[in-house]
Amino acid sequence: MARLFWVATGSVATIAVIVKGRAAVRRYAPATLVDRAAATAQSTGETLQDVAGSFLTDFRTARDERAKQLADALLAPTQGTVDDLRERREHAADRATAQRYAADVEDQDDEELGYSF
């Protein structure tokens, strides 16, 4: 219980310091200084956004190139492309689903007929 009291006291004190500090800054700081700091923060944010955007573009391009290099290195010439392999895998999954469904239908018929093998 004592810990909870001190955590609550610390939280209230922190909030009070922040609110009073902001009020003091607004009261004593010159308007031009505040405006200049806001403009600098905004331009820094825009610059960081541009840098992050170009980094993501470069990263995605390099990732795609490396994925293509790895696919070419790992696949045998007879296997085709990665897209061909994905298509074959999807068709195989569809066939397996169809076979499971057919097996389920046969089991249902057996249950209806009363066979017990």
ChimeraX commands (.cxc) that place a marker at each C-alpha (Angstrom):
marker #1 position 0.00,0.00,0.00 radius 0.5
marker #1 position 2.87,2.34,0.77 radius 0.5
marker #1 position 4.34,1.77,-2.69 radius 0.5
marker #1 position 1.04,2.69,-4.32 radius 0.5
marker #1 position 0.93,5.89,-2.25 radius 0.5
marker #1 position 4.43,6.92,-3.36 radius 0.5
marker #1 position 3.75,6.04,-7.00 radius 0.5
marker #1 position 0.58,8.18,-6.93 radius 0.5
marker #1 position 2.42,11.01,-5.15 radius 0.5
marker #1 position 5.23,10.93,-7.70 radius 0.5
marker #1 position 2.76,10.92,-10.60 radius 0.5
marker #1 position 0.85,13.90,-9.22 radius 0.5
marker #1 position 4.09,15.80,-8.57 radius 0.5
marker #1 position 5.34,15.09,-12.10 radius 0.5
marker #1 position 2.10,16.31,-13.67 radius 0.5
marker #1 position 2.14,19.45,-11.51 radius 0.5
marker #1 position 5.75,20.24,-12.51 radius 0.5
marker #1 position 4.96,19.76,-16.21 radius 0.5
marker #1 position 1.85,21.99,-16.10 radius 0.5
marker #1 position 3.56,24.74,-14.09 radius 0.5
marker #1 position 6.69,24.53,-16.26 radius 0.5
marker #1 position 4.70,24.98,-19.47 radius 0.5
marker #1 position 2.90,27.97,-17.97 radius 0.5
marker #1 position 6.24,29.54,-16.94 radius 0.5
marker #1 position 7.71,28.99,-20.41 radius 0.5
marker #1 position 4.68,30.63,-22.02 radius 0.5
marker #1 position 4.86,33.56,-19.63 radius 0.5
marker #1 position 8.62,34.30,-19.81 radius 0.5
marker #1 position 9.74,33.13,-23.25 radius 0.5
marker #1 position 9.79,35.70,-26.03 radius 0.5
marker #1 position 7.29,34.99,-28.80 radius 0.5
marker #1 position 9.97,34.97,-31.50 radius 0.5
marker #1 position 11.99,32.37,-29.60 radius 0.5
marker #1 position 8.96,30.12,-29.29 radius 0.5
marker #1 position 8.05,30.63,-32.97 radius 0.5
marker #1 position 11.64,29.90,-34.06 radius 0.5
marker #1 position 11.76,26.73,-31.95 radius 0.5
marker #1 position 8.44,25.56,-33.39 radius 0.5
marker #1 position 9.62,26.22,-36.95 radius 0.5
marker #1 position 12.88,24.37,-36.30 radius 0.5
marker #1 position 11.02,21.41,-34.84 radius 0.5
marker #1 position 8.67,21.32,-37.82 radius 0.5
marker #1 position 11.47,21.47,-40.40 radius 0.5
marker #1 position 13.41,18.79,-38.51 radius 0.5
marker #1 position 10.31,16.59,-38.53 radius 0.5
marker #1 position 9.86,17.08,-42.28 radius 0.5
marker #1 position 13.52,16.27,-42.91 radius 0.5
marker #1 position 13.30,13.11,-40.81 radius 0.5
marker #1 position 10.16,12.09,-42.68 radius 0.5
marker #1 position 11.92,12.54,-46.04 radius 0.5
marker #1 position 14.97,10.59,-44.86 radius 0.5
marker #1 position 12.79,7.76,-43.51 radius 0.5
marker #1 position 10.81,7.64,-46.77 radius 0.5
marker #1 position 13.93,7.40,-48.92 radius 0.5
marker #1 position 15.40,4.79,-46.57 radius 0.5
marker #1 position 12.27,2.66,-46.85 radius 0.5
marker #1 position 12.30,2.95,-50.65 radius 0.5
marker #1 position 15.97,1.95,-50.82 radius 0.5
marker #1 position 15.42,-0.89,-48.34 radius 0.5
marker #1 position 12.46,-2.32,-50.25 radius 0.5
marker #1 position 14.37,-2.15,-53.55 radius 0.5
marker #1 position 17.42,-3.88,-52.06 radius 0.5
marker #1 position 15.22,-6.50,-50.36 radius 0.5
marker #1 position 13.43,-7.34,-53.60 radius 0.5
marker #1 position 16.71,-7.59,-55.50 radius 0.5
marker #1 position 18.21,-9.87,-52.85 radius 0.5
marker #1 position 15.09,-12.06,-52.81 radius 0.5
marker #1 position 15.39,-12.46,-56.58 radius 0.5
marker #1 position 19.09,-13.32,-56.28 radius 0.5
marker #1 position 18.38,-15.95,-53.63 radius 0.5
marker #1 position 15.54,-17.45,-55.62 radius 0.5
marker #1 position 17.74,-17.69,-58.71 radius 0.5
marker #1 position 20.55,-19.25,-56.70 radius 0.5
marker #1 position 18.37,-21.80,-54.91 radius 0.5
marker #1 position 16.05,-22.93,-57.69 radius 0.5
marker #1 position 17.17,-25.43,-60.28 radius 0.5
marker #1 position 16.62,-24.40,-63.90 radius 0.5
marker #1 position 13.98,-27.14,-64.27 radius 0.5
marker #1 position 11.89,-25.77,-61.40 radius 0.5
marker #1 position 10.97,-22.55,-63.16 radius 0.5
marker #1 position 10.34,-19.33,-61.28 radius 0.5
marker #1 position 9.13,-18.77,-57.75 radius 0.5
marker #1 position 5.70,-17.86,-59.11 radius 0.5
marker #1 position 5.56,-21.21,-60.97 radius 0.5
marker #1 position 6.36,-23.05,-57.75 radius 0.5
marker #1 position 3.70,-21.12,-55.83 radius 0.5
marker #1 position 1.11,-21.92,-58.49 radius 0.5
marker #1 position 2.00,-25.63,-58.42 radius 0.5
marker #1 position 1.82,-25.64,-54.63 radius 0.5
marker #1 position -1.64,-24.03,-54.69 radius 0.5
marker #1 position -2.88,-26.59,-57.21 radius 0.5
marker #1 position -1.45,-29.40,-55.09 radius 0.5
marker #1 position -3.23,-27.99,-52.03 radius 0.5
marker #1 position -6.49,-27.79,-54.00 radius 0.5
marker #1 position -6.10,-31.42,-55.09 radius 0.5
marker #1 position -5.35,-32.52,-51.52 radius 0.5
marker #1 position -8.46,-30.71,-50.29 radius 0.5
marker #1 position -10.54,-32.36,-52.98 radius 0.5
marker #1 position -9.15,-35.78,-52.04 radius 0.5
marker #1 position -9.92,-35.18,-48.35 radius 0.5
marker #1 position -13.43,-34.10,-49.24 radius 0.5
marker #1 position -13.92,-37.20,-51.37 radius 0.5
marker #1 position -12.68,-39.39,-48.49 radius 0.5
marker #1 position -15.09,-37.65,-46.10 radius 0.5
marker #1 position -17.98,-38.25,-48.49 radius 0.5
marker #1 position -17.11,-41.95,-48.70 radius 0.5
marker #1 position -16.99,-42.17,-44.89 radius 0.5
marker #1 position -20.39,-40.53,-44.64 radius 0.5
marker #1 position -21.83,-43.06,-47.09 radius 0.5
marker #1 position -20.39,-45.88,-45.01 radius 0.5
marker #1 position -22.02,-44.49,-41.88 radius 0.5
marker #1 position -25.38,-44.19,-43.60 radius 0.5
marker #1 position -25.16,-47.78,-44.89 radius 0.5
marker #1 position -24.17,-49.13,-41.49 radius 0.5
marker #1 position -20.87,-50.74,-42.48 radius 0.5
marker #1 position -18.40,-51.29,-39.68 radius 0.5
marker #1 position -15.00,-52.08,-41.07 radius 0.5
marker link #1:1,2 radius 0.2
marker link #1:2,3 radius 0.2
marker link #1:3,4 radius 0.2
marker link #1:4,5 radius 0.2
marker link #1:5,6 radius 0.2
marker link #1:6,7 radius 0.2
marker link #1:7,8 radius 0.2
marker link #1:8,9 radius 0.2
marker link #1:9,10 radius 0.2
marker link #1:10,11 radius 0.2
marker link #1:11,12 radius 0.2
marker link #1:12,13 radius 0.2
marker link #1:13,14 radius 0.2
marker link #1:14,15 radius 0.2
marker link #1:15,16 radius 0.2
marker link #1:16,17 radius 0.2
marker link #1:17,18 radius 0.2
marker link #1:18,19 radius 0.2
marker link #1:19,20 radius 0.2
marker link #1:20,21 radius 0.2
marker link #1:21,22 radius 0.2
marker link #1:22,23 radius 0.2
marker link #1:23,24 radius 0.2
marker link #1:24,25 radius 0.2
marker link #1:25,26 radius 0.2
marker link #1:26,27 radius 0.2
marker link #1:27,28 radius 0.2
marker link #1:28,29 radius 0.2
marker link #1:29,30 radius 0.2
marker link #1:30,31 radius 0.2
marker link #1:31,32 radius 0.2
marker link #1:32,33 radius 0.2
marker link #1:33,34 radius 0.2
marker link #1:34,35 radius 0.2
marker link #1:35,36 radius 0.2
marker link #1:36,37 radius 0.2
marker link #1:37,38 radius 0.2
marker link #1:38,39 radius 0.2
marker link #1:39,40 radius 0.2
marker link #1:40,41 radius 0.2
marker link #1:41,42 radius 0.2
marker link #1:42,43 radius 0.2
marker link #1:43,44 radius 0.2
marker link #1:44,45 radius 0.2
marker link #1:45,46 radius 0.2
marker link #1:46,47 radius 0.2
marker link #1:47,48 radius 0.2
marker link #1:48,49 radius 0.2
marker link #1:49,50 radius 0.2
marker link #1:50,51 radius 0.2
marker link #1:51,52 radius 0.2
marker link #1:52,53 radius 0.2
marker link #1:53,54 radius 0.2
marker link #1:54,55 radius 0.2
marker link #1:55,56 radius 0.2
marker link #1:56,57 radius 0.2
marker link #1:57,58 radius 0.2
marker link #1:58,59 radius 0.2
marker link #1:59,60 radius 0.2
marker link #1:60,61 radius 0.2
marker link #1:61,62 radius 0.2
marker link #1:62,63 radius 0.2
marker link #1:63,64 radius 0.2
marker link #1:64,65 radius 0.2
marker link #1:65,66 radius 0.2
marker link #1:66,67 radius 0.2
marker link #1:67,68 radius 0.2
marker link #1:68,69 radius 0.2
marker link #1:69,70 radius 0.2
marker link #1:70,71 radius 0.2
marker link #1:71,72 radius 0.2
marker link #1:72,73 radius 0.2
marker link #1:73,74 radius 0.2
marker link #1:74,75 radius 0.2
marker link #1:75,76 radius 0.2
marker link #1:76,77 radius 0.2
marker link #1:77,78 radius 0.2
marker link #1:78,79 radius 0.2
marker link #1:79,80 radius 0.2
marker link #1:80,81 radius 0.2
marker link #1:81,82 radius 0.2
marker link #1:82,83 radius 0.2
marker link #1:83,84 radius 0.2
marker link #1:84,85 radius 0.2
marker link #1:85,86 radius 0.2
marker link #1:86,87 radius 0.2
marker link #1:87,88 radius 0.2
marker link #1:88,89 radius 0.2
marker link #1:89,90 radius 0.2
marker link #1:90,91 radius 0.2
marker link #1:91,92 radius 0.2
marker link #1:92,93 radius 0.2
marker link #1:93,94 radius 0.2
marker link #1:94,95 radius 0.2
marker link #1:95,96 radius 0.2
marker link #1:96,97 radius 0.2
marker link #1:97,98 radius 0.2
marker link #1:98,99 radius 0.2
marker link #1:99,100 radius 0.2
marker link #1:100,101 radius 0.2
marker link #1:101,102 radius 0.2
marker link #1:102,103 radius 0.2
marker link #1:103,104 radius 0.2
marker link #1:104,105 radius 0.2
marker link #1:105,106 radius 0.2
marker link #1:106,107 radius 0.2
marker link #1:107,108 radius 0.2
marker link #1:108,109 radius 0.2
marker link #1:109,110 radius 0.2
marker link #1:110,111 radius 0.2
marker link #1:111,112 radius 0.2
marker link #1:112,113 radius 0.2
marker link #1:113,114 radius 0.2
marker link #1:114,115 radius 0.2
marker link #1:115,116 radius 0.2
marker link #1:116,117 radius 0.2
view
